[in-house]
């Protein structure tokens, strides 16, 4: 008599209302880590006009500093993905956070472009581990049906970090100098490491996780498990190349928004350090909505009869089309029109990214998600370094952002076409036993 009642309760919990929420607490910690990550990397772009005056940094010099970060980020992603797959998310994430936080604060010691490049290279190595670690955690803690939403939520931490930086950095810089701005986020990192160490466990080892939520998390575990696979073998799959090429084309647009928008507003609309905050906050606030909305976007497509993969691809098409109007910035001369178009493009990028980040866990076993994400992230950082080099040179020669916005407008539709051609239907990879 008790057993049927328990089964009915399990059915009710599985359907939604009493399932449990430990996995969403884990997602909140990923959100916080990503916020800190983006605060640290955003500081230098806000201080670019200040550094041009204080140490004589040029457009090309700044592009070299950005390149140093992105080259290190590309190198680090390969190692970080494998490192997290080997040691697990709990230890791996703490090590990664400690490395990037110390490197971020180390910028305060730099006085030349070369020294900033060294500090930036070290920061890139550390920060490269955030997304492989976070995506591996999502793959461990969420079933396939919830991963794009979970990814969208933690990925929106990038936007919060990008919003907090324009609030914190000018205030600290005006009162205490630019050196202090690089030290400001160190305390957040230390608190997060302590929280992660005390709270994070794998689902099967978590002390407060209910059996119902554990079954929900592992509902598709049978088709997700696999042993370790060498990188060389991963590179033999079209799915790996589909993800990597999509990242190579579209990640540079987001890097461009992060590292060059403060300069764009400064040079185009003469906004100084005291007035840069509002436009950046609006753009990155819109990207927060895009990140969470993009993670949710496959749901309505599923409700009209699409399966999970078709719904994800439809959501990505929607986001890719929403970026296209950004090329109109070349023909508009209103600050608020620029803010509106950049807000739409940033929101669409984050919606795209929330879904693209989920495709490795759609196509590969759990044990390979970190490594595949690392390969894709390396490709994205390499693309970002190339675009940054081009941006520094073209801006020094022409002082025009026109070609950069044309690239941003077209990159997503091209990336989606490549993804569809190389991995139609996001077909799963099946490894031999």
VEXDREN-2710 file (C-alpha; in Angstrom, 1 decimal):
% VEXDREN-2710
k/r/px/py/pz
1/UNK/0.0/0.0/0.0
2/UNK/2.9/2.4/0.8
3/UNK/4.8/1.5/-2.5
4/UNK/2.1/2.8/-4.9
5/UNK/1.9/6.0/-3.0
6/UNK/5.7/6.5/-3.2
7/UNK/5.6/5.8/-6.9
8/UNK/2.9/8.4/-7.4
9/UNK/4.9/10.8/-5.4
10/UNK/8.0/10.1/-7.5
11/UNK/6.0/10.7/-10.7
12/UNK/4.7/14.0/-9.4
13/UNK/8.2/15.1/-8.4
14/UNK/9.6/14.1/-11.7
15/UNK/7.0/16.1/-13.5
16/UNK/8.3/19.3/-11.9
17/UNK/7.0/20.9/-8.8
18/UNK/8.8/18.9/-6.0
19/UNK/11.8/17.7/-7.9
20/UNK/14.5/19.5/-5.9
21/UNK/16.8/22.4/-6.7
22/UNK/20.3/21.4/-5.7
23/UNK/21.4/21.4/-9.3
24/UNK/20.2/25.0/-9.6
25/UNK/22.3/25.9/-6.6
26/UNK/25.3/24.5/-8.4
27/UNK/24.3/26.5/-11.4
28/UNK/24.2/29.7/-9.3
29/UNK/27.8/29.1/-8.2
30/UNK/28.8/28.7/-11.9
31/UNK/27.1/32.0/-12.5
32/UNK/29.1/33.7/-9.8
33/UNK/32.4/32.3/-11.1
34/UNK/31.7/33.5/-14.6
35/UNK/30.8/36.9/-13.3
36/UNK/34.2/37.2/-11.5
37/UNK/35.9/35.9/-14.6
38/UNK/34.5/38.6/-16.8
39/UNK/35.0/41.4/-14.3
40/UNK/38.7/40.5/-14.3
41/UNK/39.1/40.4/-18.1
42/UNK/37.0/43.6/-18.7
43/UNK/39.1/45.9/-16.5
44/UNK/41.8/46.6/-19.2
45/UNK/39.3/47.6/-21.9
46/UNK/37.7/50.2/-19.7
47/UNK/41.1/51.6/-18.7
48/UNK/42.4/51.7/-22.3
49/UNK/41.9/55.5/-22.7
50/UNK/43.6/56.0/-19.3
51/UNK/46.5/53.7/-20.2
52/UNK/46.9/55.6/-23.5
53/UNK/47.6/58.7/-21.5
54/UNK/49.6/57.2/-18.6
55/UNK/51.9/54.8/-20.4
56/UNK/51.5/55.8/-24.0
57/UNK/49.7/52.6/-25.2
58/UNK/48.8/52.8/-28.9
59/UNK/46.1/51.0/-30.8
60/UNK/48.6/48.4/-32.1
61/UNK/50.1/48.1/-28.6
62/UNK/46.7/47.5/-27.1
63/UNK/46.0/44.9/-29.8
64/UNK/49.2/43.1/-28.8
65/UNK/48.1/43.0/-25.2
66/UNK/44.7/41.6/-26.2
67/UNK/46.5/39.1/-28.5
68/UNK/48.6/37.9/-25.6
69/UNK/45.5/37.1/-23.6
70/UNK/43.8/35.4/-26.4
71/UNK/46.8/33.3/-27.5
72/UNK/47.3/32.2/-23.9
73/UNK/43.5/31.5/-23.7
74/UNK/43.7/29.4/-26.8
75/UNK/46.7/27.4/-25.5
76/UNK/45.2/27.1/-22.0
77/UNK/41.8/25.8/-23.2
78/UNK/43.4/22.6/-24.6
79/UNK/45.1/21.9/-21.3
80/UNK/42.2/23.2/-19.2
81/UNK/39.7/20.9/-20.8
82/UNK/41.9/17.9/-20.3
83/UNK/42.9/19.0/-16.8
84/UNK/39.2/19.3/-15.7
85/UNK/38.3/15.9/-17.3
86/UNK/41.2/14.3/-15.3
87/UNK/40.9/15.8/-11.9
88/UNK/37.2/16.7/-11.8
89/UNK/35.3/19.9/-11.5
90/UNK/35.7/20.4/-7.8
91/UNK/39.5/20.5/-7.6
92/UNK/40.0/21.7/-11.2
93/UNK/37.7/24.8/-10.8
94/UNK/39.5/25.9/-7.6
95/UNK/42.9/25.7/-9.2
96/UNK/41.7/27.6/-12.3
97/UNK/40.1/30.4/-10.2
98/UNK/43.2/30.8/-8.1
99/UNK/45.5/31.1/-11.1
100/UNK/43.4/33.7/-12.9
101/UNK/42.8/35.8/-9.8
102/UNK/46.4/36.1/-8.9
103/UNK/47.2/37.0/-12.6
104/UNK/44.5/39.7/-12.7
105/UNK/45.8/41.4/-9.6
106/UNK/49.3/41.1/-11.1
107/UNK/48.4/43.7/-13.7
108/UNK/48.7/46.4/-10.9
109/UNK/52.5/45.8/-11.1
110/UNK/52.8/46.5/-14.9
111/UNK/54.1/49.8/-16.2
112/UNK/54.9/49.0/-19.9
113/UNK/53.0/47.4/-22.8
114/UNK/55.4/44.4/-22.5
115/UNK/54.6/44.0/-18.8
116/UNK/50.9/44.2/-19.5
117/UNK/51.3/41.6/-22.2
118/UNK/53.0/39.2/-19.8
119/UNK/50.3/39.8/-17.1
120/UNK/47.6/39.4/-19.8
121/UNK/49.2/36.1/-21.0
122/UNK/49.1/34.7/-17.5
123/UNK/45.5/35.8/-17.1
124/UNK/44.5/34.1/-20.3
125/UNK/46.0/30.8/-19.2
126/UNK/44.0/30.9/-15.9
127/UNK/40.7/32.2/-17.3
128/UNK/40.7/29.6/-20.1
129/UNK/39.6/27.0/-17.6
130/UNK/36.3/28.6/-16.6
131/UNK/34.1/27.4/-19.4
132/UNK/35.4/23.9/-19.7
133/UNK/35.0/23.5/-16.0
134/UNK/31.5/25.0/-16.0
135/UNK/30.3/23.0/-19.0
136/UNK/31.6/19.8/-17.5
137/UNK/29.7/20.6/-14.3
138/UNK/26.5/21.3/-16.3
139/UNK/27.0/17.9/-18.1
140/UNK/27.4/16.2/-14.7
141/UNK/24.5/17.9/-13.0
142/UNK/21.8/18.4/-15.7
143/UNK/19.9/16.1/-18.1
144/UNK/20.1/17.0/-21.8
145/UNK/16.7/18.7/-21.7
146/UNK/17.9/21.3/-19.2
147/UNK/21.4/22.0/-20.3
148/UNK/20.8/24.9/-22.6
149/UNK/18.9/26.7/-19.9
150/UNK/21.6/26.0/-17.3
151/UNK/24.3/27.0/-19.7
152/UNK/22.4/30.2/-20.5
153/UNK/22.0/31.1/-16.8
154/UNK/25.7/30.6/-15.9
155/UNK/26.8/32.2/-19.2
156/UNK/24.8/35.3/-18.3
157/UNK/27.3/35.7/-15.5
158/UNK/29.6/37.0/-18.2
159/UNK/27.2/39.8/-18.7
160/UNK/26.9/40.6/-15.0
161/UNK/30.7/40.7/-14.8
162/UNK/30.8/43.0/-17.8
163/UNK/28.1/45.2/-16.1
164/UNK/29.8/45.4/-12.8
165/UNK/33.2/46.3/-14.3
166/UNK/32.0/49.6/-15.7
167/UNK/30.4/50.4/-12.3
168/UNK/33.4/49.4/-10.2
169/UNK/36.5/50.2/-12.3
170/UNK/35.8/54.0/-13.0
171/UNK/34.9/54.6/-9.4
172/UNK/38.0/52.9/-8.1
173/UNK/40.3/54.5/-10.7
174/UNK/39.1/58.0/-10.1
175/UNK/39.6/57.7/-6.4
176/UNK/42.6/55.4/-6.0
177/UNK/44.2/55.2/-9.4
178/UNK/44.2/52.5/-12.1
179/UNK/46.6/50.2/-10.3
180/UNK/43.9/49.7/-7.6
181/UNK/41.3/48.8/-10.2
182/UNK/43.1/45.6/-11.0
183/UNK/43.1/44.6/-7.4
184/UNK/39.4/45.2/-6.8
185/UNK/38.1/41.7/-7.6
186/UNK/40.6/39.6/-5.7
187/UNK/38.4/39.3/-2.6
188/UNK/35.4/37.9/-4.6
189/UNK/37.6/35.1/-5.9
190/UNK/38.8/34.1/-2.5
191/UNK/35.2/33.9/-1.2
192/UNK/34.1/31.8/-4.2
193/UNK/36.9/29.3/-3.8
194/UNK/35.9/28.7/-0.2
195/UNK/32.3/28.3/-1.1
196/UNK/33.0/25.9/-4.0
197/UNK/35.3/23.7/-1.8
198/UNK/32.7/23.5/0.9
199/UNK/29.5/23.0/-1.2
200/UNK/30.5/21.2/-4.4
201/UNK/30.3/17.4/-4.9
202/UNK/29.4/15.1/-7.8
203/UNK/25.7/14.3/-7.8
204/UNK/26.1/10.8/-6.6
205/UNK/28.2/12.1/-3.6
206/UNK/26.1/15.1/-2.7
207/UNK/24.7/14.9/0.8
208/UNK/21.5/16.8/0.3
209/UNK/20.5/15.6/-3.2
210/UNK/17.3/13.5/-3.2
211/UNK/17.0/10.2/-5.0
212/UNK/14.3/11.8/-7.3
213/UNK/16.6/14.6/-8.4
214/UNK/19.5/12.2/-8.9
215/UNK/17.3/10.0/-11.2
216/UNK/16.3/13.2/-13.0
217/UNK/19.9/14.2/-13.6
218/UNK/20.9/10.7/-14.8
219/UNK/17.9/10.0/-16.9
220/UNK/20.0/9.8/-20.0
221/UNK/23.2/8.6/-18.4
222/UNK/23.3/5.3/-20.2
223/UNK/23.9/6.9/-23.5
224/UNK/26.3/9.5/-22.2
225/UNK/29.0/7.4/-20.5
226/UNK/32.3/6.6/-22.2
227/UNK/36.0/6.2/-21.4
228/UNK/38.8/8.7/-22.0
229/UNK/39.5/9.4/-25.7
230/UNK/42.7/11.0/-27.1
231/UNK/42.5/14.4/-28.6
232/UNK/43.7/13.0/-31.9
233/UNK/40.7/10.8/-32.1
234/UNK/38.3/13.6/-31.2
235/UNK/39.8/15.6/-34.1
236/UNK/38.7/12.8/-36.4
237/UNK/35.1/13.5/-35.8
238/UNK/33.1/16.0/-37.9
239/UNK/31.2/17.0/-34.8
240/UNK/34.4/18.3/-33.2
241/UNK/35.2/20.4/-36.3
242/UNK/31.6/21.7/-36.5
243/UNK/31.8/23.0/-33.0
244/UNK/35.3/24.4/-33.3
245/UNK/34.7/26.3/-36.6
246/UNK/31.4/27.8/-35.2
247/UNK/33.4/29.0/-32.2
248/UNK/36.2/30.3/-34.5
249/UNK/33.8/32.5/-36.4
250/UNK/31.6/33.8/-33.6
251/UNK/33.7/34.0/-30.4
252/UNK/35.7/36.9/-31.9
253/UNK/32.6/39.0/-32.1
254/UNK/32.1/38.7/-28.4
255/UNK/35.8/39.4/-27.7
256/UNK/35.5/42.5/-29.9
257/UNK/32.5/43.7/-27.9
258/UNK/34.4/43.1/-24.6
259/UNK/37.7/44.6/-25.6
260/UNK/36.9/47.4/-28.1
261/UNK/33.4/48.8/-27.2
262/UNK/34.8/51.2/-24.6
263/UNK/37.2/52.5/-27.1
264/UNK/34.4/52.7/-29.8
265/UNK/32.3/54.9/-27.5
266/UNK/35.3/56.9/-26.5
267/UNK/36.5/57.6/-30.0
268/UNK/33.1/57.9/-31.8
269/UNK/31.1/59.7/-29.2
270/UNK/33.9/61.2/-27.0
271/UNK/32.7/59.5/-23.9
272/UNK/35.3/59.7/-21.1
273/UNK/35.8/57.4/-18.1
274/UNK/33.1/59.1/-16.2
275/UNK/30.5/58.6/-18.9
276/UNK/31.4/55.2/-20.4
277/UNK/29.5/53.3/-17.8
278/UNK/25.9/53.8/-18.9
279/UNK/26.3/52.7/-22.5
280/UNK/28.3/49.6/-21.5
281/UNK/25.8/48.7/-18.7
282/UNK/22.9/48.9/-21.2
283/UNK/24.6/46.7/-23.8
284/UNK/25.7/44.1/-21.3
285/UNK/22.4/44.1/-19.5
286/UNK/20.7/43.3/-22.8
287/UNK/23.2/40.5/-23.3
288/UNK/22.1/39.1/-19.9
289/UNK/18.5/38.9/-21.2
290/UNK/19.8/37.3/-24.4
291/UNK/21.8/34.7/-22.6
292/UNK/18.9/33.4/-20.4
293/UNK/16.4/34.0/-23.1
294/UNK/18.5/32.1/-25.6
295/UNK/18.8/29.1/-23.2
296/UNK/15.0/29.1/-22.9
297/UNK/14.4/29.7/-26.6
298/UNK/14.4/26.0/-27.7
299/UNK/11.4/25.3/-25.4
300/UNK/8.7/27.0/-27.6
301/UNK/10.2/25.3/-30.7
302/UNK/9.8/22.0/-29.0
303/UNK/6.2/22.8/-28.1
304/UNK/5.4/23.2/-31.8
305/UNK/6.6/19.7/-32.5
306/UNK/10.4/19.9/-33.0
307/UNK/12.7/17.5/-31.4
308/UNK/15.5/18.8/-29.1
309/UNK/18.2/19.2/-31.7
310/UNK/16.0/20.8/-34.3
311/UNK/14.7/23.2/-31.6
312/UNK/18.3/24.1/-30.7
313/UNK/19.2/24.8/-34.3
314/UNK/16.1/26.9/-34.8
315/UNK/17.0/29.0/-31.7
316/UNK/20.5/29.5/-33.1
317/UNK/19.1/30.6/-36.5
318/UNK/16.9/33.1/-34.7
319/UNK/19.9/34.5/-32.8
320/UNK/22.1/34.6/-35.9
321/UNK/19.5/36.7/-37.8
322/UNK/19.2/39.1/-34.9
323/UNK/22.9/40.0/-35.1
324/UNK/22.7/41.0/-38.8
325/UNK/21.4/44.6/-38.2
326/UNK/24.7/45.6/-36.4
327/UNK/26.3/46.5/-39.7
328/UNK/23.9/49.5/-39.8
329/UNK/26.2/51.2/-37.2
330/UNK/28.3/52.2/-40.2
331/UNK/25.5/54.5/-41.4
332/UNK/24.1/55.8/-38.1
333/UNK/25.5/58.7/-36.1
334/UNK/23.3/58.6/-33.0
335/UNK/24.8/57.4/-29.7
336/UNK/21.5/55.9/-28.6
337/UNK/20.9/54.2/-32.0
338/UNK/24.4/52.6/-31.6
339/UNK/23.5/51.5/-28.1
340/UNK/20.3/49.9/-29.3
341/UNK/21.9/48.0/-32.2
342/UNK/24.9/46.8/-30.0
343/UNK/22.5/45.7/-27.3
344/UNK/20.5/43.6/-29.8
345/UNK/23.7/42.1/-31.2
346/UNK/25.2/41.4/-27.8
347/UNK/21.9/39.8/-26.6
348/UNK/21.7/37.7/-29.8
349/UNK/25.3/36.5/-29.4
350/UNK/24.7/35.4/-25.8
351/UNK/21.6/33.5/-26.9
352/UNK/23.6/31.9/-29.7
353/UNK/26.4/31.1/-27.3
354/UNK/24.1/29.4/-24.7
355/UNK/22.9/27.0/-27.4
356/UNK/26.3/26.5/-29.1
357/UNK/27.9/25.7/-25.7
358/UNK/25.4/22.9/-25.2
359/UNK/26.1/21.2/-28.5
360/UNK/29.2/19.3/-27.2
361/UNK/27.1/17.6/-24.5
362/UNK/24.4/16.9/-27.1
363/UNK/26.9/15.2/-29.4
364/UNK/29.6/13.7/-27.1
365/UNK/29.7/11.5/-23.9
366/UNK/29.9/13.3/-20.6
367/UNK/33.6/12.3/-20.1
368/UNK/34.6/14.1/-23.3
369/UNK/32.7/17.4/-22.9
370/UNK/35.5/19.2/-21.2
371/UNK/38.0/18.2/-23.9
372/UNK/35.7/19.1/-26.8
373/UNK/34.8/22.4/-25.2
374/UNK/38.5/23.1/-24.8
375/UNK/39.2/22.4/-28.5
376/UNK/36.3/24.7/-29.5
377/UNK/37.3/27.4/-27.1
378/UNK/40.9/27.3/-28.4
379/UNK/39.5/27.8/-31.9
380/UNK/37.4/30.7/-30.7
381/UNK/40.3/32.4/-28.9
382/UNK/42.5/31.9/-32.0
383/UNK/39.9/33.6/-34.1
384/UNK/39.6/36.4/-31.5
385/UNK/43.4/37.0/-31.6
386/UNK/43.3/37.3/-35.4
387/UNK/40.4/39.8/-35.3
388/UNK/42.2/41.7/-32.5
389/UNK/45.3/42.0/-34.6
390/UNK/43.3/43.2/-37.6
391/UNK/41.3/45.6/-35.4
392/UNK/44.4/47.3/-34.0
393/UNK/46.0/47.8/-37.4
394/UNK/42.8/48.9/-39.3
395/UNK/41.9/51.4/-36.5
396/UNK/45.4/52.9/-36.5
397/UNK/45.3/53.2/-40.3
398/UNK/41.7/54.3/-40.9
399/UNK/40.1/55.1/-37.5
400/UNK/37.0/53.3/-38.8
401/UNK/35.1/50.3/-37.2
402/UNK/33.1/49.7/-40.5
403/UNK/34.7/46.4/-41.6
404/UNK/34.6/45.1/-38.0
405/UNK/30.8/45.5/-37.8
406/UNK/30.3/43.9/-41.3
407/UNK/32.2/40.9/-40.0
408/UNK/30.1/40.8/-36.9
409/UNK/26.9/40.9/-38.9
410/UNK/27.7/38.0/-41.1
411/UNK/29.7/35.6/-38.9
412/UNK/26.8/33.8/-37.2
413/UNK/24.9/32.8/-40.3
414/UNK/28.1/31.4/-41.8
415/UNK/28.9/29.5/-38.6
416/UNK/25.4/28.0/-38.6
417/UNK/25.7/26.8/-42.2
418/UNK/29.0/25.1/-41.3
419/UNK/27.6/23.5/-38.2
420/UNK/24.6/22.2/-40.2
421/UNK/26.8/20.8/-43.0
422/UNK/29.4/19.1/-40.7
423/UNK/27.0/17.9/-38.0
424/UNK/23.5/17.7/-39.5
425/UNK/20.9/17.2/-36.7
426/UNK/23.7/17.4/-34.1
427/UNK/24.2/13.6/-34.6
428/UNK/25.7/11.9/-31.6
429/UNK/29.1/10.4/-31.6
430/UNK/29.2/6.7/-30.7
431/UNK/32.4/5.4/-29.3
432/UNK/33.4/1.7/-29.6
433/UNK/33.3/-0.1/-26.2
END
